[in-house]
């Protein structure tokens, strides 16, 4: 199941790199590694950040979660060579699109 999730996420990264100029992916292998690292970051770092930013999340009725997701994607771009997100706003765009894809295909 994890391999399917990572493959779909990698495919989304590759497709987004074709349409959004602020995102660059060197290859499908790079996108696959970015998907794995994003899963690990979401597993270990994201819960801590969600707890630390709980007041902001409550005040924004949960919309601050998109900011957290964007920061996680931006962090992955700093870790994985060949996976480049040009800035925070592009990371936010990727976070919004990934959320929509996850809702549509129920990952």
C-alpha positions in Angstrom: 0.0 0.0 0.0 2.8 2.4 0.8 4.5 1.8 -2.6 1.2 2.7 -4.3 0.9 5.9 -2.2 4.5 6.9 -2.9 4.1 6.1 -6.6 1.0 8.2 -6.9 2.6 11.1 -5.0 5.7 10.9 -7.2 3.5 11.0 -10.3 1.7 14.0 -8.9 5.1 15.7 -8.3 6.2 15.0 -11.9 2.9 16.2 -13.4 3.0 19.4 -11.2 6.6 20.1 -12.4 5.3 20.1 -16.0 2.6 22.7 -15.3 3.9 24.9 -12.5 7.1 26.8 -13.2 8.1 27.1 -9.6 8.5 23.3 -9.2 11.4 21.3 -10.7 11.8 17.5 -10.5 14.9 15.9 -12.1 13.4 12.5 -12.6 10.7 10.1 -11.5 13.2 8.5 -9.2 13.8 11.9 -7.5 10.1 12.4 -7.2 9.7 8.9 -5.6 12.4 9.8 -3.1 10.7 13.1 -2.4 7.5 11.2 -1.8 9.2 8.9 0.7 10.9 11.8 2.5 7.6 13.7 2.6 5.9 10.6 4.2 8.7 10.4 6.8 8.6 14.2 7.5 4.8 14.0 7.9 5.2 11.0 10.2 7.8 12.6 12.6 7.8 16.4 12.3 4.3 17.3 11.2 2.5 16.1 14.4 4.8 18.1 16.6 4.3 21.3 14.5 0.5 20.8 14.6 0.6 20.6 18.4 2.8 23.7 18.7 0.6 25.7 16.3 -2.7 24.5 17.7 -3.8 28.0 18.8 -3.2 29.4 15.3 -4.9 26.4 13.8 -8.0 26.9 16.0 -8.1 30.7 15.2 -8.0 30.0 11.5 -10.5 27.1 11.7 -7.9 24.6 10.5 -6.7 26.6 7.5 -3.2 27.0 9.1 -2.8 23.3 8.4 -2.1 24.2 4.8 0.7 26.4 5.9 2.2 23.5 7.9 1.8 21.2 4.9 3.6 23.8 2.7 6.4 24.0 5.2 6.8 20.2 5.1 6.9 20.2 1.3 9.4 23.1 1.4 11.5 21.1 3.9 11.5 18.1 1.6 12.8 20.3 -1.3 15.7 21.3 1.0 16.5 17.7 1.7 16.0 15.9 -1.6 18.5 17.0 -4.3 16.8 17.4 -7.7 13.5 18.3 -6.1 13.2 22.1 -6.1 10.3 24.2 -4.9 11.1 27.9 -5.7 9.5 29.4 -2.6 6.8 29.2 0.0 3.9 30.2 -2.2 4.8 27.4 -4.7 5.0 25.0 -1.7 1.5 26.2 -0.6 0.2 25.6 -4.1 1.6 22.1 -4.1 0.1 21.5 -0.6 -3.4 22.6 -1.9 -3.1 20.4 -5.0 -1.9 17.4 -3.0 -4.8 17.8 -0.6 -7.3 17.9 -3.5 -5.7 14.8 -5.0 -5.8 12.9 -1.7 -9.5 13.8 -1.3 -10.3 12.7 -4.8 -8.4 9.4 -4.8 -8.7 8.8 -1.0 -5.1 8.2 -0.2 
